């Protein structure tokens, strides 16, 4: 959801209006990846004046569009395909994807969103490039019913360059679709979804005693390069493959788009994130606390509170020069005006970390 028209985002360059040269043809040792929100027919509106009229009601429409999508995917023949808003609730469409991708040599893994939302994820890896070692389904169990897929794969022939390196032969791949930010109060919940993904990756590596390896995060992140999710992932050492291919910096958010959303805004929110095992960023908990603090500062600034006003506001009724947990939670509720955000942030750990940040960075600055 959250878009009218979606483009395929790949980690390599293609000219507008023409087909890109499949990576497998350019270089047999090259691994290509496609992430694509294919807009589930149950969400695609056919008539702006009748919101109940959906593409899912007209088989001819959704069948034709999805066959065109498959035609493109099979022409591109990416080694990794990550689809979001895959209509898992329609057996006929699922069978079409399974057959056409399967016949083309792909191993397909599907995951429905929780609470029978009707759509979900499909991740496909080509047998010529990968062997699937293991896979996990990550259920966020949040009010957005979001999920993620984690695949642990091993590179196989023709990757002769990797045969003598145990570090580069295995990769972790994640496919997800984050909550749409209908308003700024959902920013922390979106951060939590990313945090859950990274925690699961960290746990999987520890439980299986894995050495550091490349990580690929694909999907519809429903947020631009200006958002907290982007900054959080960058702090963890991830880089956007599209930015790398086009030599863009973190400040070049205006230079590319991936879709037109349901509000009529053009934006770039579909990412293929890469983590070099030799470039791990900060400790996850450190990045998390900094991201939460940055979001907290943003909420206070939105409330037009100065530094002194903010401390007085957080102190509430306490007589000393300190902030109580109950006062902190009550202030947060007033600033954010949404219970889910308060539930996410009002924990003793978060409270302690935020208080440390507040006293260290008392001059708001840009931190």
N, C-alpha and C positions, 0 to 999 in steps of 0.2 A: 504494500500500500504506500501511498504518499507520492505517487508519480503518475503522469499521463503518458509519457513516452520515455523509454529507457534504451540507452545505447550499450553495446558490449564494451567493457573496459578490459583492455589487454595490456600486458607489460611490454608491448612493442608498438612500433609506429605503423599506421596505415593511412593512406590518403583518403580524404572524404570522397564518397561517391564511387570508390573502387574497392575491389577485394584486396585484403592483405595477403601477402605470400605466406602460406603456412610455414610455421617455424620448422616443421619436420622436413620440408623441402629445402629451406635455406641452410640448415645445419642439422645433420642427424644426431648431434650430441647436444642440441639445444632443447631445453624444457620450456614449453609455453604453457600459459595458464589463462583461462577465460573465466570471468565472473559476470553473471547476468541475472538481473531480476526480470523474470519473464512475464510478470503481471498475471496473477491467477485469474482465470475467467470469472470466478465468483466475485472479483473486485472490479473488473473492467466494466465501466458504465458505457452503455451504447447511446443513451439519450440524456443530455444534460438537464432536460426538463422533467425527466422521469427517472429518479434515482434508483428505482426498483428494477429497472430494465438492465440486466447484466448479460455479458457475453455468454455466460454459462447456460443461458436459456436457449441459445441458438447454436446447435452443434456444428453447423456448417462454418460458422465464424471462428469458434475456438479451435476446431480441427484444422482449418486452413492456416490460421496464424501459427499454431504450434508446429505444424509440418514445415512451415517456412523457417521457423526458429531452428528446427532440427537440420534442415538443409544447410543453414549457415554454420551451425556448430560442426557438422560433419565435413563441410568444406574446409573450415579452419583446422580441424583435427588437432586441437590443443591436447597436450598430454594430461592436463588437469582441467576439468570443467566443474564450476561451482554455480548452481542455479538456486535462486531464491523465489519464493512465491510459486513453487511447483505445486500443481493441483493434485495432491496425493489422495484427495477424496474421490477422484474420478478414476475408476478402475480401467476404463478404456484408454484414457490418456496415459496413465501409468504404464500400461502394456505397450503402447506405441513407443514411448521413450525407452523402455526396457529392451524392446526388440531392435529398434533402429540403432541405438547406442551399443547394445550387446553385439549385434551383427558386425558393427564397425570395430569391435575389439575392446570395448570399454567394460570395466567393472563398475556397476552402479550401486550406490548406497543411498537410501532415502530415509527421511525423518520427518514425521508430521509434527506440527506445533501442538502443544498441549491443549486440552479442553475442546478437542474436535473442531478446531478452527477451519479445517478444510484444506489449508495449504501447508507447505513446509519446505524442506530443502532436498536437493538432489546433488550429490557429489559423485563425479565419474572420473576414474583414472584409467589411462590406456595401458593395456597389458604389454604393449611393446616397450613401455617405459618404466612401469612400476610393478612391484609385487606388494600387495597389502599385507603387512605384518599383523596389524591389529586396528580396531576402530572402536570409538566410544560415542555414545549419544549423550549430549549435555543438555539437561532440562533445567532452565532457569527457574521454573515454577514461580514466575512473577505475574503481575496483573496484565502484562502484555503477551503472555503465553509464548515467549520467545525461546528458541532452542539453538543449538550449535552442533556441528559434527566435527569430530577429531579423528583424523586418519594418520596412522603411522605406516609409512611406506618405505620401500627400499628400491633404489634405482637399479635397473638391470641393463644389459646390453642394449644399445651400442655405446654405453658410457664407459669406454675403455680408460678414459682419463681418471675415472674415480676408482678404478679397481684396486689401486694400491693405497687408498685412503679410507679408513673406516669412518672418518668423520663426515665425509661428504656423500656417502652412499645412502644414508637414511635421512628422511625428511618428515616433519610433522605438518600436516595440512589441516586448516580449520575453515569451515564454511559457516556463515551466520548471517542473520538479518536482525539488526537492532531495532528497538522501539523508535517510532517516529516522534520527534520532539514537537508535539502539538503546542507546548508552551515551555518556557524556560524552567518551570518547576520539575520537568521530567529529566533534566540534565544529569542529576545524580543517579537516577535509576539507570540511565544509559551507561554511565560510568561503571556502575555496579555490574552490569551485564558483561562489559569488557573485563572487569576485574575477575569475575567468575571464570571466564574463559582462560585467562592467564594463570589463575590459581590451579585450574584443572590441568593445564599443560605442565605446570611446575610439579604437581603431584604425580602425574603420569610418568614424568621423567625420573622422579625420585623412586617411585615404587618399582620401576623396571630397571633402575640403576643404569640409566642411559647417559652417555657422554653428551656434551652440548652439541646440538645439531641445528641445521637451518629450519626455520619455522615460517610457514606461509599462511597468512590470515587473509581469507577472501570473503567478500560479501557486500551487501548493501548496508552501509553503516549509518545511513540516514542522518549524516552530519558532515559538515564541510571541514576544510583545513583550519577554519577559524575557531572550531569548537573545542571543548574540553577533552573529548574522546581522542581527537587527533593529537593534542598536546600530550595526553597521557601515554599513548602508544609511542610517540617520539621519545619521551623520557625513558622508555624501556628499551630503546635502541632500534625500534622498527623504522624502516624507510618505505615510502610509497614507490612502488615499481614504476608507476606512470611518471612521477616526478623525476625519478632517476633517469628514465629513458629520454625525457624531454629537458633535462637539466634545469628543472624548476626548483625553487627554494620554498621554504615554509611560508613565505609571505606572498607566494604567487597563487593565492586561492582564486583569483579572478581570471586566470588564464586558461582554465579548462572546465568543461561541464560534462556530466554524464546523463543528466535527464532533466525533464521539465516536470515539476511536481504538481500535485493536485491543486496547489494554490497559484499556479501559473508562474512559479519562480524557477529560473534555470540555475542549476547548482551541480557541483561535483561531490558526490557522496559515495560512489562505488569505488572501493579500494582493493588493491592486491598488496598487502603489507609483507615485507620480507625482513627477517631477522638473521643477520650473519652470526653464527655461533661464536665468532671471535669479537663481536661488538655488543655484547650484552650491556644494557644500560644500568640504571640504578636498581637497588633492591626493590622488589615489587611493593612491599609494604611502605617503603619510603616514597615511591612514586604515588601510591594510593593516597597517603596522608597529604602530600603536597597538592594533588589534584582536588581533594575534598576541600582543603583550605582555600585554594584558588576559587572554587565554586562558592564557598561560603563568603569570601570577600566580595565576589560579584553580586551576591544577593544583598549584602549590606550596602553596597554602592548603589544598587538599584533603588534601595529605600532612601537614598540621598543622605546617608549618615556619614558625618565626618569621623575622624579618628577618635576624638574625645567623646562624641555622641555615641559612637559604637560601643566603647567600653562602658559608658554609663548605662547604655541600653542593655548590654549583656550582664552587667552586675545586678540589674533589677533592684531588689529590695535588700541586698546584702550590705552590711554596714562597713565591712572591711574592704581592702584593696584586692579583692579576689572575685572570681566568678563561680557560682555554685552550679552543680549539674542541673538542678531543677530550673534555675533561672536561665541557664543556657538553652534548655529545651523549650521553655516558654517563649524566649526571645526568638528562637528559630521558627517556631510556629507562627509568630506574628509577622516575621520577615517573609517567610516562604508561603504562608497561607495554604499549605497543602500537607495532609497528614502523612502521605507516603514518603515525602522528603524528610520529614521529621523522624519517622521511624527508621529510615536508612542512616541518618546522621546521629540520632540521639542514642549513642552507646557510650559506655564509660571510656572505651579505648579511643573513640573518635573525639570525645570531649577532652580527654587528656592531651591528645596530639594537637587539637586545635588551640587549646590554651597555651601550649608551648609555642606554637607558631605565632599566636597573637602577641605574646610578650617579646619574642625574638624579633618579629617583623612589625613592631608597633608603628613604625613609619610605613604606611601602606605600600609606597613604591610601586614597582611593576612585578614583584615576585609572585 
